[in-house]
């Protein structure tokens, strides 16, 4: 239909979820432009954890709205519903209880569990320094790349087009309206709406229009530990005592990530890096620090050893939460970026929210107010933060 040509810049989970949501609601002319290969940026480095445990209520609601998508797709996206546990020390027990109360008001299936039950679910775990724990039985983990490709298949089946190896040089405007994009090749693609969902690479495109988007590339290292024996479908663990998160990876391996975002274990280039030029291997100092945490929390591993490591880069705004909103004084321009590692588990709901904004003008979900995700909050200082943060864990929960 006329006036409905939509270009989505970026074909990671977020961009493809947006294309899926728009085409599902009848938008016929959707073109996704990708600078490299599908899911070739942050999506391919995701640890893939499915959880609704967030201190920001709207983010928690988005994660909960997304959970049925993982349950429906199941093995098609590698979903293993093994549960998700959050462990805290005494200093964070009050925050855990307050967050659980908020989650339950949102309808999230979560509750506090006693430490005997936690130890029974996780017989290799040391719980001596754990003061309280919460458990989401519908949590788990899945494969982010498979989910992105699934979104892409749905979008293309409904008429969307996807072009790879087509980096966008700039967004074109006439007066106060978007008119399309210009590719690095010089080709002009006309559009009535442009959605920028390019992660760290979104900021330069907006800067050319005089729209500041404060976002940095935060390098996050992960290590894979061989436990020394096969591991069952043990719950994902968010350990806010040792500041790590862990899940089973394969038959006898364990994926470990860092929840301590207030320190730098000496990774190459420091914490903030160029997303086009960073080391993909964890620094030796990081491996030693992670190993110490794993050995403390999981002394039951019979013969643990580090198998390998890798690193990804989060697109991190000042409050570690995304912008999902029309931006600038240019009609037809929407930004959807800055997910800081949260994007995977909320990606189905993000696509739906963008479709709401483009087609209805506002969110249709009262638990997910569009005003939470406006760009202007960075200028006004009205940042999107948890009312019950966890000491030491930064903005990740």
C-alpha positions in Angstrom: 0.0 0.0 0.0 1.2 3.5 -0.6 3.1 5.3 2.2 4.1 1.9 3.7 7.6 1.3 2.5 9.7 0.3 5.5 13.5 -0.2 5.6 14.9 -1.9 8.6 18.7 -1.3 9.0 20.2 -4.4 10.7 19.4 -8.1 10.4 20.3 -9.3 13.9 17.6 -10.7 16.2 16.0 -7.2 16.7 15.9 -6.2 13.1 14.5 -9.6 12.0 11.9 -9.6 14.8 10.7 -6.2 13.7 10.4 -7.4 10.1 8.5 -10.4 11.4 6.1 -8.3 13.5 5.4 -5.8 10.7 4.7 -8.3 8.0 2.5 -10.3 10.4 0.4 -7.2 10.8 0.0 -6.7 7.1 2.8 -4.3 6.2 3.7 -5.6 2.7 6.8 -3.6 1.7 9.5 -4.4 4.3 13.2 -4.4 3.3 15.9 -5.5 5.8 19.4 -4.2 4.9 22.4 -5.9 6.5 26.0 -4.6 6.4 27.4 -8.2 6.6 25.7 -11.5 7.1 22.5 -12.4 8.9 22.9 -12.5 12.7 26.6 -11.7 12.2 26.9 -9.1 15.0 25.9 -9.4 18.6 23.3 -12.1 17.9 26.0 -14.7 17.1 27.7 -14.1 20.4 24.6 -14.2 22.7 24.7 -16.6 25.6 21.0 -17.3 24.8 19.6 -17.2 28.4 15.8 -17.0 28.7 14.7 -15.3 31.9 12.2 -12.6 33.0 14.3 -11.5 36.0 14.8 -7.8 35.5 14.6 -4.9 38.0 13.0 -2.6 35.4 9.3 -3.7 35.3 8.8 -3.0 31.6 11.9 -5.1 30.6 10.7 -7.9 32.9 7.2 -7.7 31.2 8.8 -7.9 27.7 10.8 -10.9 28.7 7.7 -12.6 30.1 5.7 -11.8 27.0 8.4 -13.4 25.0 8.6 -16.6 27.0 5.7 -18.4 25.2 7.5 -17.8 21.9 10.4 -19.9 23.1 8.1 -22.6 24.5 6.2 -22.8 21.2 9.3 -23.0 19.0 11.1 -25.4 21.4 13.8 -27.5 19.7 13.6 -25.4 16.5 15.5 -22.7 18.3 17.4 -25.0 20.6 15.2 -24.1 23.6 15.9 -26.1 26.8 13.5 -25.2 29.6 15.7 -26.2 32.4 14.7 -23.3 34.7 16.5 -20.2 35.9 17.8 -19.4 39.4 19.0 -16.2 40.9 21.3 -16.4 44.0 22.0 -13.5 46.3 23.9 -12.7 49.5 22.5 -10.9 52.5 23.2 -7.5 51.1 20.9 -8.2 48.2 18.1 -10.2 49.8 15.8 -7.2 50.2 16.2 -6.3 46.6 15.5 -9.9 45.5 12.3 -10.0 47.5 11.1 -6.6 46.2 11.9 -7.7 42.6 10.1 -11.0 43.0 7.0 -9.2 44.3 7.1 -6.9 41.3 7.4 -9.9 38.9 4.5 -11.7 40.5 2.3 -8.6 40.1 3.2 -8.8 36.4 2.1 -12.4 36.3 5.6 -13.9 36.0 5.9 -17.5 37.3 8.6 -17.0 39.9 9.1 -17.6 43.6 11.6 -17.7 46.3 12.9 -21.2 47.1 14.7 -22.5 50.1 18.3 -23.4 49.9 17.7 -27.1 50.4 15.6 -27.2 47.2 18.3 -25.2 45.4 20.9 -27.7 46.5 18.7 -30.6 45.4 18.3 -29.1 41.9 22.0 -28.3 41.7 23.8 -31.1 43.6 27.3 -29.9 42.5 26.7 -26.4 43.9 28.0 -24.8 47.1 25.3 -22.7 48.7 27.0 -21.8 51.9 27.3 -18.1 51.1 23.8 -17.8 49.5 21.2 -16.0 51.6 18.2 -16.3 49.3 17.3 -17.7 45.9 14.5 -17.2 43.3 13.5 -19.7 40.7 11.7 -19.3 37.3 10.6 -22.8 36.2 9.9 -21.5 32.7 13.3 -20.1 32.1 16.3 -21.8 30.4 18.3 -21.1 27.3 18.1 -21.2 23.5 20.1 -20.4 20.4 20.0 -16.8 19.4 21.1 -17.4 15.8 18.5 -20.0 15.2 15.8 -17.6 16.6 17.0 -14.8 14.3 16.9 -17.0 11.3 13.4 -18.2 12.3 12.2 -14.6 12.5 13.8 -14.0 9.1 12.0 -17.0 7.6 8.7 -15.8 8.9 9.2 -12.3 7.6 10.3 -13.5 4.1 7.4 -15.9 4.0 5.1 -12.9 4.6 6.7 -10.8 1.9 9.7 -9.1 3.4 13.0 -8.9 1.6 16.4 -9.2 3.1 19.6 -8.0 1.5 23.0 -9.0 2.9 26.3 -7.3 2.3 24.5 -3.9 1.8 25.9 -1.5 4.3 24.0 1.8 4.7 26.0 4.9 4.3 23.4 7.4 5.4 19.7 8.1 6.0 18.1 10.3 3.4 15.6 13.1 4.3 13.7 15.8 2.6 12.5 18.6 4.8 11.2 17.0 8.0 10.6 13.5 6.5 12.6 10.4 6.0 12.8 9.5 2.3 15.0 6.4 2.4 18.6 5.4 2.7 21.8 5.5 0.6 24.0 2.5 0.5 27.8 2.6 0.6 27.6 1.5 -3.1 25.8 4.7 -3.9 22.4 3.0 -4.5 19.4 4.9 -3.2 16.6 2.9 -1.6 13.4 4.9 -1.2 11.3 4.4 1.9 8.5 6.1 4.0 9.9 4.7 7.3 13.4 3.8 8.4 14.0 1.7 11.5 17.6 1.7 12.7 18.3 -1.5 14.5 22.0 -1.8 13.9 23.3 -2.1 17.5 26.6 -0.2 18.0 26.6 0.9 14.3 23.3 2.9 14.8 25.0 5.9 16.4 27.0 7.1 13.3 23.9 6.9 11.1 22.0 9.1 13.5 24.9 11.5 14.1 24.8 12.4 10.4 21.3 13.8 11.1 22.4 15.6 14.2 20.8 13.1 16.6 23.1 12.0 19.4 22.8 8.4 20.5 25.1 7.8 23.5 26.2 4.1 23.1 29.5 2.3 23.6 30.8 -1.1 22.7 31.3 -3.1 25.9 33.5 -6.2 25.5 32.1 -9.2 27.4 34.2 -12.3 27.8 32.8 -15.8 28.2 34.6 -19.0 29.0 33.5 -22.6 28.4 34.4 -25.0 31.2 34.6 -28.8 30.9 33.1 -30.2 34.1 34.8 -33.6 33.8 31.6 -35.5 33.4 28.3 -35.2 31.5 25.9 -32.6 32.9 22.1 -33.0 33.0 19.7 -30.2 32.2 20.6 -28.2 35.3 19.0 -24.8 35.8 20.7 -21.7 34.5 22.3 -19.9 37.4 22.6 -16.1 37.9 25.0 -15.9 40.8 24.9 -12.4 42.2 27.1 -13.4 45.1 30.1 -14.4 43.0 28.9 -12.1 40.1 28.7 -14.7 37.3 26.1 -16.4 35.2 26.3 -20.0 34.1 24.5 -22.6 32.0 25.1 -26.0 30.6 26.7 -26.0 27.1 26.6 -29.3 25.3 27.0 -32.6 27.1 29.6 -31.9 29.8 30.5 -28.3 29.3 29.5 -25.1 31.1 29.2 -21.6 29.7 30.3 -18.9 32.2 29.8 -15.2 31.8 30.6 -12.1 33.9 28.1 -10.2 36.0 30.7 -7.9 37.5 30.5 -4.8 35.3 32.2 -2.5 37.7 35.7 -4.1 37.1 37.9 -5.0 34.2 39.8 -8.2 34.3 42.4 -6.8 31.9 40.7 -7.7 28.6 42.5 -6.4 25.5 41.6 -2.8 24.9 39.8 -2.5 28.2 36.1 -2.8 28.7 35.0 -0.4 26.0 36.2 -1.3 22.5 35.7 -0.8 18.8 33.1 -3.4 17.8 34.9 -3.9 14.5 38.2 -4.5 16.1 38.5 -6.4 19.4 40.0 -9.6 20.7 37.7 -12.6 20.5 39.6 -14.5 23.2 39.3 -13.9 26.9 42.4 -12.4 28.6 44.4 -14.7 30.8 43.5 -12.5 33.8 39.8 -13.1 33.0 40.2 -16.8 32.7 41.8 -17.0 36.1 39.2 -14.8 37.7 36.3 -16.8 36.2 37.9 -20.1 37.1 38.2 -19.0 40.8 34.5 -18.2 40.8 33.5 -21.4 39.1 35.6 -23.6 41.5 34.0 -21.8 44.5 30.4 -22.1 43.4 30.7 -25.6 41.8 33.1 -27.7 43.9 31.2 -30.8 42.8 32.7 -30.7 39.3 35.0 -33.8 39.3 37.7 -32.6 36.9 37.0 -29.0 35.7 39.1 -27.5 33.0 38.8 -24.5 30.6 37.9 -25.7 27.1 37.9 -22.4 25.3 36.8 -18.8 25.5 35.3 -16.0 23.3 34.1 -12.5 23.6 31.2 -10.4 22.3 30.4 -6.7 22.4 27.3 -5.2 24.0 25.8 -1.9 22.7 25.6 0.0 25.9 23.7 3.3 26.6 24.2 5.1 29.9 21.5 3.2 31.7 22.1 -0.2 30.0 18.6 -0.2 28.6 17.5 0.2 25.0 16.0 3.0 23.0 12.8 1.9 21.2 11.2 5.1 19.9 10.8 7.7 17.1 13.8 9.9 17.2 14.8 13.4 16.1 12.6 15.9 14.4 12.4 13.7 11.3 9.1 12.0 10.7 9.4 8.3 9.8 12.6 7.6 11.7 12.7 5.1 14.6 15.6 3.8 16.6 15.7 0.4 18.2 19.1 -0.3 19.7 21.2 -0.2 22.9 20.1 -3.5 24.3 23.3 -4.1 26.3 22.9 -7.9 26.4 19.2 -7.9 27.1 18.0 -8.2 23.5 17.8 -12.0 23.0 15.2 -12.9 25.6 13.0 -9.8 24.9 13.4 -9.8 21.1 9.9 -11.2 20.3 8.2 -8.5 22.4 10.6 -5.8 21.0 9.4 -6.6 17.5 5.8 -6.3 18.6 6.4 -3.0 20.4 8.0 -1.5 17.3 5.0 -2.6 15.2 2.8 -0.9 17.8 4.7 2.3 17.5 4.7 2.4 13.7 1.1 1.2 13.2 -0.7 2.4 16.3 1.4 5.3 17.5 1.9 3.9 21.0 2.4 0.7 22.9 -0.8 -1.4 23.3 0.5 -3.1 26.4 0.0 -1.2 29.6 2.9 -3.1 31.3 5.3 -1.9 28.6 4.9 1.9 28.4 6.6 3.3 25.3 7.8 6.3 27.3 10.3 4.1 29.1 12.4 3.7 26.0 12.5 7.3 24.6 15.9 8.7 23.5 15.4 12.0 25.3 15.8 10.4 28.8 19.6 10.6 28.4 19.4 14.4 28.0 17.0 14.9 30.8 18.7 12.5 33.2 15.5 10.5 33.6 17.3 7.2 33.1 15.6 3.8 33.0 16.8 2.1 36.1 15.7 -0.6 38.5 14.0 0.7 41.7 15.6 -2.3 43.5 19.1 -2.7 42.1 21.6 -5.4 43.2 24.8 -4.2 44.8 27.8 -5.2 42.7 25.8 -6.4 39.7 25.7 -3.1 37.7 22.8 -2.7 35.3 22.4 -6.3 34.1 19.6 -7.3 36.4 
